[in-house]
Amino acid sequence: MGGERFCLPTFFSSPKSRFNSVPGFILCENAFTEEEEAALLHAVDSSPAKWTRRRTRITKNYGPYYLYQERNTPQGRFRYTDGNIIHTPLPDFLESLVMPIVKRGVPQLEEFKPNQLHVALYKKEEDSKIHMHNDNKMGELGPFIVGMCLLSDCYMTFVRPKDGRRRVLHLPRRCVYVMSGESHHEWRHGILKGQTASDRVSFTLRDVRKLAVEEGAKVTKSSHMPSKKNIRDQRAKDARVQRGEREQLNITLADR
């Protein structure tokens, strides 16, 4: 972590895999080696999927793509294309590299078959973050959301809206974590400004069961609501990318 001191409260110590203070959350520390981490970063670099800047971080997306700017409209929920990023097939490295690590670390996931992989780059110098949210507000997901931390530790904040309970959990480099049960369905989570030790890459795996919320369904709004101008601006940017008028991001993870 570049010799930088990174001290936020940590709420658990060291058993390799266990439940912690957010019900349904499982952490597996030291889930993969430095060599496996390097192989994962190289695999992302070699993938033809394009990097996209989305507000507070930079992402590569495989599988059903979610249009963040329009998440509270019928057009903005889980679907295969948003007019900019065409549905990208799942990469070969998901089965050859990612899933063996996940299943080795968390045996409960032996039958887990994700159809979406979201890779995000959090840049320390940009204070990258992700707002508090709950992943399944805009679509129907399977019972597990799985994450992996590469390159850096971070702290993830959890809040349970119905009673305001708050937890800050330490996610060490090269861990695998699972949100299931209450942590998946009831708690909101985010990585706030200043809670990433250095440049960090995350892998998030989901089983997206439904690509849209049915007409008339009650949808809880996000804590960060885009304005009409935000939506117009993002649509215009998406159109320019589609027409090839905006330069694609050129990022190499293996150099970090």
Secondary structure, DSSP 4 states (H G I P E B T S, - for coil): -TT------------SEEE-SSTTEEEETT-S-HHHHHHHHHHHHHS-PPPEEETTEEEEEEBSB--GGGTTSGGGSSBSB-SSSBPBPPPHHIIIIIHHHHHHH-GGGTT---SEEEEEEE-GGGT--EEEE-GGGGSEEEEEEEEEEESS-EEEEEEETTTTEEEEEEE-TT-EEEE-HHHHHT-EEEE-TT-BSSSEEEEEEEEEEESSPPTT---PPPSSPPPHHHHHHHHHHHHHHHTT-SPPP---GGG-
